[in-house]
Each structure stands twice: as structure tokens, then as C-alpha cells.
């Protein structure tokens, strides 16, 4: 993560505990009855983009977030924890039995910046594997992959092909014409 405002490990662990407790309370139908332990950090009130990713046995179980900051960091983590667990359209709502096996990862995003490139070769050269999250846009179609996705798709061409497909475009759209591409970095914390 290249922007200032990085979180400490202690702050990251606290946000992981907030995400876990938020989901746990929703599963138990106790959301309104419990308050969180306080942790004093001015960073938690900053508006930041956040993603919450849930996995079971290293397989994706839910991932929801906001690229553009819409709420405070703390509120974003809570909302995206609930959304990743219960509202990701790729999965059914998380069950109590699954909950016992879930691992949580939180990604705190920098603000996206346009990636200026002249052609597909230039695009491939400028993308930084494992460092950049990538947003791809064409008209109303858009998609993003967090930098962590490079672990599953380390080939830049394959990465862009899957990103196009995720956006509802032809997989080779990135080779045919110049698309709007933005990049961002993340600071990730995982259990």
C-alpha cells in the first residue's frame, strides 16, 4: 500500500475482530444487543474503500466491498462483513455450520488512479503483478480484482481476460480496444 495512512497490525487485528463479531451477531440474531469494545484510532473514522473476503478451506466463500469510499473505515468493514457473508450473489447466505470454518481477510484500499497506457503491450508492461488491484471499465460494464487475485491468476493476459469476463465483456476485449483502466493498492489483514 503506497498511500499514507497505513494501519498498524493492532488496528488490523481489531478490524478483523469487528468483522468476525459482526457476522457472528447476525448469525445469532443479536446485532442490536451488543456493543463492540472500543479501540481509539482516528483512522477508523476516515472514509476508505474496503473489501471483506471470506474463505473456507482456501476456497472463496464471499467477497464484497466498496472501491470508492462511502462510509467510515469501521462502518465499511461492518457493512461489507455482513454483505460478504449473506449478500454475495454467487453464494447462498452463510450458515452457522459454515461459520465455524470461515477465515476472514480485510482489504483497505488506496484511492484508484487512472493507468495511462498507449496499447495492449504497454498495458501489460505497466500492470504490477501482486501489487496493483485493477479496475476495468467499458461503458456501463466494469469489474475489479484485488491484488490478491494475482495469486490465482499470475499471468497478466489471463488476469485481464478474466477481468473482462467478470465485467460481462468478451474475454479478449482488452486486446481489441483501449479500455479505461484504474489501479489501486491494498493493505490486507487476515486471520
C-alpha positions in Angstrom: 0.0 0.0 0.0 1.6 3.2 -1.1 -0.6 5.9 0.4 -0.1 7.3 3.8 -2.5 6.2 6.5 -1.4 2.6 6.8 -2.9 0.8 9.7 -0.8 -0.9 12.4 -1.1 -4.6 13.0 -3.0 -3.9 16.1 -5.6 -1.8 14.2 -5.8 -4.5 11.6 -6.4 -7.2 14.2 -9.1 -5.1 15.8 -10.9 -4.6 12.4 -10.7 -8.4 11.9 -12.3 -8.9 15.3 -15.1 -6.4 14.4 -15.8 -8.2 11.1 -15.9 -11.6 12.9 -18.2 -10.3 15.7 -20.5 -8.5 13.3 -21.1 -11.7 11.3 -21.4 -13.8 14.5 -24.0 -11.5 15.9 -26.0 -11.6 12.7 -26.0 -15.4 12.7 -27.1 -15.4 16.3 -29.7 -12.6 15.7 -28.1 -10.4 18.4 -27.0 -7.5 16.3 -28.8 -4.8 18.2 -28.0 -6.1 21.7 -24.1 -6.0 21.7 -21.7 -3.1 21.7 -18.1 -3.5 20.5 -15.0 -3.0 22.6 -13.7 0.5 21.8 -10.4 1.0 20.1 -9.2 4.6 19.8 -7.9 5.3 16.3 -8.6 8.3 14.2 -8.1 6.2 11.1 -11.3 4.3 11.8 -13.4 7.4 11.1 -11.7 8.1 7.7 -13.6 7.3 4.6 -11.8 4.4 2.9 -12.6 1.8 0.4 -12.8 -1.7 2.0 -13.3 -5.3 1.0 -14.1 -8.2 3.2 -13.3 -11.7 1.9 -14.4 -14.9 3.4 -12.8 -18.3 2.7 -13.4 -21.9 3.7 -10.5 -24.3 3.2 -8.8 -21.7 1.0 -11.8 -21.5 -1.3 -13.7 -18.3 -1.8 -17.0 -18.1 0.3 -17.9 -14.4 -0.2 -16.2 -11.2 -1.1 -17.9 -7.8 -1.1 -16.6 -4.3 -0.8 -16.5 -0.7 -2.0 -13.7 0.7 -4.1 -14.9 4.2 -3.7 -15.1 5.2 0.0 -18.8 5.5 1.0 -18.5 5.4 4.8 -16.0 5.3 7.6 -13.4 2.6 7.6 -15.1 1.0 10.7 -18.6 1.2 9.2 -17.4 -0.1 5.9 -15.8 -3.2 7.5 -19.0 -3.9 9.4 -21.3 -3.5 6.3 -19.0 -5.5 4.0 -18.6 -8.3 6.5 -22.4 -8.7 6.5 -22.6 -8.4 2.8 -19.8 -10.9 2.1 -21.5 -13.4 4.5 -25.1 -13.0 3.5 -25.5 -11.0 0.3 -22.8 -12.1 -2.2 -24.9 -13.2 -5.2 -22.5 -16.0 -6.0 -23.3 -17.9 -2.8 -26.2 -18.7 -0.5 -26.2 -16.9 2.9 -23.6 -18.2 5.3 -24.9 -20.9 7.6 -23.9 -21.4 11.2 -22.2 -24.7 10.4 -20.0 -23.0 7.7 -19.3 -20.1 10.1 -17.2 -22.4 12.2 -14.7 -22.9 9.3 -14.6 -19.3 7.9 -11.4 -17.3 7.7 -11.7 -13.5 7.2 -9.5 -11.2 5.3 -9.9 -7.4 5.2 -8.5 -5.2 2.5 -8.1 -1.4 2.9 -7.8 0.3 -0.4 -6.0 3.4 -1.7 -7.9 5.7 -4.0 -8.0 4.3 -7.5 -5.8 6.2 -10.1 -6.1 6.0 -13.9 -3.5 3.9 -15.6 -2.3 5.7 -18.7 -1.3 3.3 -21.4 -1.0 3.5 -25.2 -1.6 0.0 -26.4 -2.1 -3.6 -25.0 1.7 -4.2 -24.8 2.1 -1.0 -22.8 -0.8 -2.1 -20.6 0.8 -5.4 -19.8 4.1 -3.7 -19.0 2.6 -1.2 -16.7 0.5 -3.6 -14.6 2.3 -4.6 -11.4 1.6 -8.3 -10.5 0.8 -8.8 -6.9 0.9 -5.0 -6.2 -2.0 -3.5 -8.1 -5.7 -4.1 -7.8 -7.2 -3.4 -11.2 -10.5 -1.8 -12.3 -11.5 -2.3 -15.9 -14.3 -0.2 -17.4 -16.1 0.0 -20.7 -19.4 2.0 -20.8 -21.6 0.6 -18.1 -19.5 -2.6 -17.7 -16.9 -2.7 -15.1 -15.1 -5.1 -12.7 -12.2 -5.3 -10.3 -9.8 -7.8 -9.0 -8.0 -7.1 -5.7 -4.2 -7.5 -5.8 -4.6 -10.9 -4.0 -6.2 -12.3 -7.2 -2.8 -12.3 -8.8 -2.1 -15.4 -6.7 -4.7 -17.4 -8.7 -4.1 -15.6 -12.0 -0.4 -14.7 -12.2 -0.3 -14.4 -16.0 -1.2 -10.8 -17.0 -3.1 -11.8 -20.1 -5.1 -14.4 -18.2 -5.8 -11.8 -15.4 -7.1 -9.3 -17.9 -9.2 -11.9 -19.8 -10.9 -13.0 -16.5 -11.4 -9.3 -15.5 -13.1 -8.7 -18.9 -15.4 -11.7 -18.4 -16.2 -10.6 -14.9 -17.3 -7.2 -16.3 -19.6 -9.0 -18.8 -17.4 -8.3 -21.8 -15.7 -10.6 -24.3 -12.6 -12.1 -22.6 -10.3 -10.5 -25.2 -11.9 -7.1 -25.2 -8.7 -5.7 -23.6 -6.8 -6.7 -26.7 -9.3 -5.3 -29.2 -9.6 -1.7 -27.9 -8.4 0.6 -25.3 -10.5 0.3 -22.1 -10.5 2.6 -19.1 -8.1 1.0 -16.5 -7.5 2.2 -13.0 -5.2 0.8 -10.3 -5.1 0.8 -6.6 -3.2 -0.9 -3.8 -4.4 -2.6 -0.6 -3.2 -3.2 2.9 -4.6 -6.6 3.8 -5.1 -8.3 7.2 -6.1 -11.9 7.5 -6.9 -14.4 10.3 
